[in-house]
C-alpha cells in the first residue's frame, strides 16, 4: 500500500509499534502483519531485519531483540523493554475524540451502556488534552452504515428524504450506486424509483434508511441526463456568503483582475430550476439576475405573490 | 536498512531500560550508532531528541547526581512512554478503533492509522458485536485541519490568509485554541493576535496553507476560554412570530420549539422561532417565498417587504 519508502521517523514509530503487536500476536503470518500495518511484505521484512539489530547496549545476542520470521510466521523474544503499547500522541487523541463525538450522536438512547462508555472515554481523553475539539455530525453514522451495506450487498434501499428544494419529506425506494462528494457535501448517487432516473441525495437530508430485500430495479433504467440550468447574475454585496450559497469558487472573485470588494459577474448552474429561483429569492438584496429573462421573471412573480400576502390585512397584526 | 531508524530505536531502548539518568557521554559510548566527531555526535543527539519528541516520546532531563550538576542526564519514564488510557475493556477498544476509522481517507488518516495499530497491539479482542452497525466518517480532506490540530496540541502560533465577507484576503495571526465541526463546516478558534480577542475561522475560508509561526509551547490558552460556549455568544437570541403554510417550510418548522398553533387563517399555522443572525434568518425565510410570512419582529418584516419590493421592481 505504501507507495514510497517511509521516512526514518515513520519507520521508527512503526518498529516501536511492531514489538508490542507481535508480542500479543505471536506466530502471526508475515502477510497479516503487513496488512495490519498497511505496508508491503518487502517493507515489513526490512522492518524486521532492522529490529533484529536493535537491543540493549552491549548488543550481544543476550541483549538483542530475538525475532524469527523465516517460516513466514513472526514471533519475538527478548523485547521486554519495548513490549508495552506506546501512548497515544495528542494528535491521535484528538482524532479519537472527534470520532467518538460522531459515534455518540448515532447511538440510540436505549444503549445506555455504550453512551456511558463513550462518555467515560471522553472524560479520560479531555483530562489529557483539554477541551480542544468538538464535532456535531450532520450525517447519522447508522444511516451511512446501512447505505454502505446496501451498496456492498447490492440491495435496494428505502429512504426517507427531506428535499429542501421541493420543501417536502418523501419516502422512496432507490438502488444505491456509490457514495460521493459534491462541493464538500456527502452525497449518495442512486437510481430513484420515484423519479425514474439517477439522482443524487444529500446524506445530511436522509432522515431514515432501511435495507430492502428486493433486487436491483436499475436493470431497465434509461439513463436520463438531467438538464443543467444556467443563469448569469451580478453579486453586489455579501460576496462570501453568496458565493458559498451558490457554491461558486471564491477564486473567481479574488483573481487579480477583479476589483476587490466590488460587484462580481458570475454564472451559476444547477440541475434544479427551483433551486435557482429559491436562492435568488433568498439573495434579493445581494444579487441581480442578468439572464435568462425567463428566470428573472419567475423571481419577480414569486416576489409579487409573496408581497401580496404581506400586504394582505389578514397577515398583519 | 536505515541506520538512523536503528539508532533511534536503540536510544529509546537504552533510555527506557535505565532506572537512573544516563549522561550524554555514556550514551555516545554505549548506544550503537553515534559516530564521528564530538560535535557531530552532539548534533545527532539533539536531532534524535526532537525526532522522538515528535513521536510523542518525552525524554526527561535531570541531574543523576547532585555532585555533578554540570552534566545533565537523560531517561524516558516508562509511565510517559506507555499507553495512557489505563485498563480498557474489549468494548472500549472497539469504540476507540471505530472512532479512529472515521478518518479513513480523510484529513487525519495518518494519525488514525497509528492510533488503530496501537489499540490493536494491546491484544484484547475487540467486541464489535456489542456495537450497532455504524460507519462514522469525517468528511474533510483539507490539509489545514491537520496543521491546525498539530499547532493546537503543541501550542504553536500560526498565520494564514482569510477571506473576508468582501472576499478580500486578510492576513491573520492567531494562537490556536480549538477546532469544532458544526453544520457540516469546520471552525478553528483562536486568539487573534492583532485584534486581541478570541475569533472563529471557517476552515474552508482560509486561502492557501496555514503557516507555523515560532516555537511550540509559545502561549497558554486563556483561562476564560470555554469551547462549549463558543459559536453561541456572537448575537443574542431573538424570537420571531411567523405564518407558515400548513405542511410547508419544513426545515423552518422543525426548528420551532413551540408546537405549531393553528392560526386564525385557514391553511396557515402561526409559529414561534428563535434566531441569532438576522441576515441569515431573512434569507432563510425568503427561500420559502409565499409559504412563510413574518409577523414579528417589525423590523424584520419591514426589511423583507423592502426586498420583495426591490424584486418586483427589478424583475417584474
HADDOCK unambig.tbl for C-alpha pairs under 7 A between the chains (distance, minus, plus):
assign (segid A and resid 8 and name CA) (segid B and resid 2 and name CA) 6.80 0.50 0.50
assign (segid A and resid 8 and name CA) (segid B and resid 4 and name CA) 6.35 0.50 0.50
assign (segid A and resid 8 and name CA) (segid B and resid 5 and name CA) 5.21 0.50 0.50
assign (segid A and resid 9 and name CA) (segid B and resid 5 and name CA) 6.82 0.50 0.50
assign (segid A and resid 9 and name CA) (segid B and resid 51 and name CA) 6.80 0.50 0.50
assign (segid A and resid 11 and name CA) (segid B and resid 5 and name CA) 6.62 0.50 0.50
assign (segid A and resid 12 and name CA) (segid B and resid 5 and name CA) 5.21 0.50 0.50
assign (segid A and resid 12 and name CA) (segid B and resid 8 and name CA) 6.79 0.50 0.50
assign (segid A and resid 12 and name CA) (segid B and resid 9 and name CA) 6.43 0.50 0.50
assign (segid A and resid 13 and name CA) (segid B and resid 55 and name CA) 6.76 0.50 0.50
assign (segid A and resid 17 and name CA) (segid B and resid 118 and name CA) 6.54 0.50 0.50
assign (segid A and resid 20 and name CA) (segid B and resid 121 and name CA) 5.70 0.50 0.50
assign (segid A and resid 21 and name CA) (segid B and resid 121 and name CA) 4.04 0.50 0.50
assign (segid A and resid 24 and name CA) (segid B and resid 121 and name CA) 6.58 0.50 0.50
assign (segid A and resid 24 and name CA) (segid B and resid 123 and name CA) 5.14 0.50 0.50
assign (segid A and resid 37 and name CA) (segid B and resid 117 and name CA) 6.92 0.50 0.50
assign (segid A and resid 46 and name CA) (segid B and resid 1 and name CA) 6.42 0.50 0.50
assign (segid A and resid 50 and name CA) (segid B and resid 1 and name CA) 5.98 0.50 0.50
assign (segid A and resid 50 and name CA) (segid B and resid 6 and name CA) 6.39 0.50 0.50
assign (segid A and resid 54 and name CA) (segid B and resid 6 and name CA) 6.37 0.50 0.50
assign (segid A and resid 54 and name CA) (segid B and resid 9 and name CA) 6.75 0.50 0.50
assign (segid A and resid 54 and name CA) (segid B and resid 10 and name CA) 5.64 0.50 0.50
assign (segid A and resid 55 and name CA) (segid B and resid 10 and name CA) 5.94 0.50 0.50
assign (segid A and resid 55 and name CA) (segid B and resid 13 and name CA) 6.62 0.50 0.50
assign (segid A and resid 56 and name CA) (segid B and resid 10 and name CA) 6.83 0.50 0.50
assign (segid A and resid 56 and name CA) (segid B and resid 13 and name CA) 6.23 0.50 0.50
assign (segid A and resid 56 and name CA) (segid B and resid 14 and name CA) 5.85 0.50 0.50
assign (segid A and resid 57 and name CA) (segid B and resid 14 and name CA) 6.59 0.50 0.50
assign (segid A and resid 57 and name CA) (segid B and resid 30 and name CA) 5.50 0.50 0.50
assign (segid A and resid 57 and name CA) (segid B and resid 31 and name CA) 5.48 0.50 0.50
assign (segid A and resid 58 and name CA) (segid B and resid 30 and name CA) 6.95 0.50 0.50
assign (segid A and resid 81 and name CA) (segid B and resid 13 and name CA) 6.47 0.50 0.50
assign (segid A and resid 81 and name CA) (segid B and resid 16 and name CA) 6.89 0.50 0.50
assign (segid A and resid 81 and name CA) (segid B and resid 17 and name CA) 6.24 0.50 0.50
assign (segid A and resid 82 and name CA) (segid B and resid 13 and name CA) 6.85 0.50 0.50
assign (segid A and resid 84 and name CA) (segid B and resid 82 and name CA) 5.87 0.50 0.50
assign (segid A and resid 85 and name CA) (segid B and resid 82 and name CA) 5.60 0.50 0.50
assign (segid A and resid 85 and name CA) (segid B and resid 83 and name CA) 5.49 0.50 0.50
assign (segid A and resid 85 and name CA) (segid B and resid 118 and name CA) 6.21 0.50 0.50
assign (segid A and resid 85 and name CA) (segid B and resid 121 and name CA) 6.43 0.50 0.50
assign (segid A and resid 85 and name CA) (segid B and resid 122 and name CA) 6.22 0.50 0.50
assign (segid A and resid 86 and name CA) (segid B and resid 81 and name CA) 5.78 0.50 0.50
assign (segid A and resid 86 and name CA) (segid B and resid 82 and name CA) 4.36 0.50 0.50
assign (segid A and resid 86 and name CA) (segid B and resid 83 and name CA) 4.94 0.50 0.50
assign (segid A and resid 86 and name CA) (segid B and resid 118 and name CA) 6.76 0.50 0.50
assign (segid A and resid 87 and name CA) (segid B and resid 81 and name CA) 5.76 0.50 0.50
assign (segid A and resid 87 and name CA) (segid B and resid 82 and name CA) 4.55 0.50 0.50
assign (segid A and resid 87 and name CA) (segid B and resid 83 and name CA) 3.61 0.50 0.50
assign (segid A and resid 87 and name CA) (segid B and resid 84 and name CA) 5.50 0.50 0.50
assign (segid A and resid 88 and name CA) (segid B and resid 83 and name CA) 6.27 0.50 0.50
assign (segid A and resid 88 and name CA) (segid B and resid 115 and name CA) 6.51 0.50 0.50
assign (segid A and resid 89 and name CA) (segid B and resid 56 and name CA) 5.27 0.50 0.50
assign (segid A and resid 90 and name CA) (segid B and resid 153 and name CA) 6.25 0.50 0.50
assign (segid A and resid 91 and name CA) (segid B and resid 111 and name CA) 6.63 0.50 0.50
assign (segid A and resid 91 and name CA) (segid B and resid 149 and name CA) 6.89 0.50 0.50
assign (segid A and resid 91 and name CA) (segid B and resid 150 and name CA) 6.40 0.50 0.50
assign (segid A and resid 91 and name CA) (segid B and resid 153 and name CA) 6.98 0.50 0.50
assign (segid A and resid 92 and name CA) (segid B and resid 111 and name CA) 5.20 0.50 0.50
assign (segid A and resid 92 and name CA) (segid B and resid 112 and name CA) 6.32 0.50 0.50
assign (segid A and resid 92 and name CA) (segid B and resid 115 and name CA) 5.74 0.50 0.50
assign (segid A and resid 95 and name CA) (segid B and resid 100 and name CA) 6.15 0.50 0.50
assign (segid A and resid 95 and name CA) (segid B and resid 112 and name CA) 6.33 0.50 0.50
assign (segid A and resid 96 and name CA) (segid B and resid 96 and name CA) 6.27 0.50 0.50
assign (segid A and resid 96 and name CA) (segid B and resid 99 and name CA) 5.38 0.50 0.50
assign (segid A and resid 96 and name CA) (segid B and resid 100 and name CA) 5.06 0.50 0.50
assign (segid A and resid 99 and name CA) (segid B and resid 99 and name CA) 3.91 0.50 0.50
assign (segid A and resid 99 and name CA) (segid B and resid 100 and name CA) 5.80 0.50 0.50
assign (segid A and resid 99 and name CA) (segid B and resid 102 and name CA) 5.78 0.50 0.50
assign (segid A and resid 100 and name CA) (segid B and resid 99 and name CA) 5.10 0.50 0.50
assign (segid A and resid 102 and name CA) (segid B and resid 136 and name CA) 6.08 0.50 0.50
assign (segid A and resid 103 and name CA) (segid B and resid 99 and name CA) 6.85 0.50 0.50
assign (segid A and resid 103 and name CA) (segid B and resid 136 and name CA) 6.43 0.50 0.50
assign (segid A and resid 117 and name CA) (segid B and resid 92 and name CA) 6.81 0.50 0.50
assign (segid A and resid 124 and name CA) (segid B and resid 85 and name CA) 6.95 0.50 0.50
assign (segid A and resid 131 and name CA) (segid B and resid 227 and name CA) 6.75 0.50 0.50
assign (segid A and resid 132 and name CA) (segid B and resid 177 and name CA) 6.50 0.50 0.50
assign (segid A and resid 132 and name CA) (segid B and resid 178 and name CA) 4.29 0.50 0.50
assign (segid A and resid 132 and name CA) (segid B and resid 179 and name CA) 6.31 0.50 0.50
assign (segid A and resid 133 and name CA) (segid B and resid 178 and name CA) 5.59 0.50 0.50
assign (segid A and resid 133 and name CA) (segid B and resid 179 and name CA) 4.93 0.50 0.50
assign (segid A and resid 133 and name CA) (segid B and resid 180 and name CA) 5.49 0.50 0.50
assign (segid A and resid 134 and name CA) (segid B and resid 179 and name CA) 6.67 0.50 0.50
assign (segid A and resid 134 and name CA) (segid B and resid 180 and name CA) 4.68 0.50 0.50
assign (segid A and resid 134 and name CA) (segid B and resid 181 and name CA) 6.46 0.50 0.50
assign (segid A and resid 135 and name CA) (segid B and resid 180 and name CA) 5.28 0.50 0.50
assign (segid A and resid 135 and name CA) (segid B and resid 181 and name CA) 4.42 0.50 0.50
assign (segid A and resid 135 and name CA) (segid B and resid 182 and name CA) 6.36 0.50 0.50
assign (segid A and resid 136 and name CA) (segid B and resid 181 and name CA) 5.85 0.50 0.50
assign (segid A and resid 136 and name CA) (segid B and resid 182 and name CA) 5.42 0.50 0.50
assign (segid A and resid 137 and name CA) (segid B and resid 182 and name CA) 6.95 0.50 0.50
assign (segid A and resid 137 and name CA) (segid B and resid 184 and name CA) 6.93 0.50 0.50
assign (segid A and resid 138 and name CA) (segid B and resid 183 and name CA) 6.11 0.50 0.50
assign (segid A and resid 138 and name CA) (segid B and resid 184 and name CA) 5.81 0.50 0.50
assign (segid A and resid 141 and name CA) (segid B and resid 134 and name CA) 5.08 0.50 0.50
assign (segid A and resid 141 and name CA) (segid B and resid 135 and name CA) 4.82 0.50 0.50
assign (segid A and resid 141 and name CA) (segid B and resid 136 and name CA) 4.72 0.50 0.50
assign (segid A and resid 142 and name CA) (segid B and resid 133 and name CA) 6.30 0.50 0.50
assign (segid A and resid 142 and name CA) (segid B and resid 134 and name CA) 4.61 0.50 0.50
assign (segid A and resid 142 and name CA) (segid B and resid 135 and name CA) 6.31 0.50 0.50
assign (segid A and resid 144 and name CA) (segid B and resid 135 and name CA) 5.75 0.50 0.50
assign (segid A and resid 145 and name CA) (segid B and resid 133 and name CA) 6.13 0.50 0.50
assign (segid A and resid 145 and name CA) (segid B and resid 134 and name CA) 5.15 0.50 0.50
assign (segid A and resid 145 and name CA) (segid B and resid 135 and name CA) 4.67 0.50 0.50
assign (segid A and resid 167 and name CA) (segid B and resid 248 and name CA) 6.43 0.50 0.50
assign (segid A and resid 167 and name CA) (segid B and resid 249 and name CA) 6.11 0.50 0.50
assign (segid A and resid 167 and name CA) (segid B and resid 250 and name CA) 6.23 0.50 0.50
assign (segid A and resid 168 and name CA) (segid B and resid 250 and name CA) 6.78 0.50 0.50
assign (segid A and resid 238 and name CA) (segid B and resid 165 and name CA) 5.81 0.50 0.50
assign (segid A and resid 238 and name CA) (segid B and resid 166 and name CA) 6.46 0.50 0.50
assign (segid A and resid 239 and name CA) (segid B and resid 165 and name CA) 5.86 0.50 0.50
assign (segid A and resid 239 and name CA) (segid B and resid 166 and name CA) 5.42 0.50 0.50
assign (segid A and resid 239 and name CA) (segid B and resid 167 and name CA) 6.21 0.50 0.50
assign (segid A and resid 240 and name CA) (segid B and resid 165 and name CA) 4.78 0.50 0.50
assign (segid A and resid 240 and name CA) (segid B and resid 166 and name CA) 6.27 0.50 0.50
assign (segid A and resid 240 and name CA) (segid B and resid 167 and name CA) 5.59 0.50 0.50
assign (segid A and resid 241 and name CA) (segid B and resid 165 and name CA) 6.83 0.50 0.50
assign (segid A and resid 253 and name CA) (segid B and resid 167 and name CA) 6.80 0.50 0.50
assign (segid A and resid 254 and name CA) (segid B and resid 167 and name CA) 6.48 0.50 0.50
assign (segid A and resid 254 and name CA) (segid B and resid 168 and name CA) 6.76 0.50 0.50
assign (segid A and resid 260 and name CA) (segid B and resid 168 and name CA) 6.28 0.50 0.50
assign (segid A and resid 261 and name CA) (segid B and resid 166 and name CA) 4.80 0.50 0.50
assign (segid A and resid 261 and name CA) (segid B and resid 167 and name CA) 6.41 0.50 0.50
assign (segid A and resid 261 and name CA) (segid B and resid 168 and name CA) 6.60 0.50 0.50
assign (segid A and resid 278 and name CA) (segid B and resid 287 and name CA) 4.90 0.50 0.50
assign (segid A and resid 279 and name CA) (segid B and resid 287 and name CA) 6.41 0.50 0.50
assign (segid A and resid 281 and name CA) (segid B and resid 286 and name CA) 5.67 0.50 0.50
assign (segid A and resid 281 and name CA) (segid B and resid 287 and name CA) 5.84 0.50 0.50
assign (segid A and resid 282 and name CA) (segid B and resid 283 and name CA) 4.31 0.50 0.50
assign (segid A and resid 282 and name CA) (segid B and resid 284 and name CA) 6.45 0.50 0.50
assign (segid A and resid 282 and name CA) (segid B and resid 286 and name CA) 4.80 0.50 0.50
assign (segid A and resid 282 and name CA) (segid B and resid 287 and name CA) 4.97 0.50 0.50
assign (segid A and resid 283 and name CA) (segid B and resid 283 and name CA) 6.42 0.50 0.50
assign (segid A and resid 284 and name CA) (segid B and resid 307 and name CA) 6.02 0.50 0.50
assign (segid A and resid 284 and name CA) (segid B and resid 311 and name CA) 6.23 0.50 0.50
assign (segid A and resid 285 and name CA) (segid B and resid 307 and name CA) 5.98 0.50 0.50
assign (segid A and resid 296 and name CA) (segid B and resid 315 and name CA) 5.40 0.50 0.50
assign (segid A and resid 297 and name CA) (segid B and resid 315 and name CA) 5.45 0.50 0.50
assign (segid A and resid 297 and name CA) (segid B and resid 316 and name CA) 6.12 0.50 0.50
assign (segid A and resid 299 and name CA) (segid B and resid 315 and name CA) 6.84 0.50 0.50
assign (segid A and resid 300 and name CA) (segid B and resid 311 and name CA) 5.54 0.50 0.50
assign (segid A and resid 300 and name CA) (segid B and resid 312 and name CA) 4.94 0.50 0.50
assign (segid A and resid 300 and name CA) (segid B and resid 315 and name CA) 4.53 0.50 0.50
assign (segid A and resid 300 and name CA) (segid B and resid 316 and name CA) 4.68 0.50 0.50
assign (segid A and resid 301 and name CA) (segid B and resid 316 and name CA) 6.59 0.50 0.50
assign (segid A and resid 302 and name CA) (segid B and resid 289 and name CA) 6.66 0.50 0.50
assign (segid A and resid 303 and name CA) (segid B and resid 308 and name CA) 5.09 0.50 0.50
assign (segid A and resid 303 and name CA) (segid B and resid 311 and name CA) 5.77 0.50 0.50
assign (segid A and resid 303 and name CA) (segid B and resid 312 and name CA) 5.78 0.50 0.50
assign (segid A and resid 304 and name CA) (segid B and resid 312 and name CA) 5.75 0.50 0.50
assign (segid A and resid 305 and name CA) (segid B and resid 290 and name CA) 6.38 0.50 0.50
assign (segid A and resid 306 and name CA) (segid B and resid 289 and name CA) 5.82 0.50 0.50
assign (segid A and resid 306 and name CA) (segid B and resid 290 and name CA) 4.33 0.50 0.50
assign (segid A and resid 307 and name CA) (segid B and resid 305 and name CA) 6.55 0.50 0.50
assign (segid A and resid 307 and name CA) (segid B and resid 308 and name CA) 6.06 0.50 0.50
assign (segid A and resid 310 and name CA) (segid B and resid 293 and name CA) 6.79 0.50 0.50
assign (segid A and resid 316 and name CA) (segid B and resid 295 and name CA) 6.19 0.50 0.50
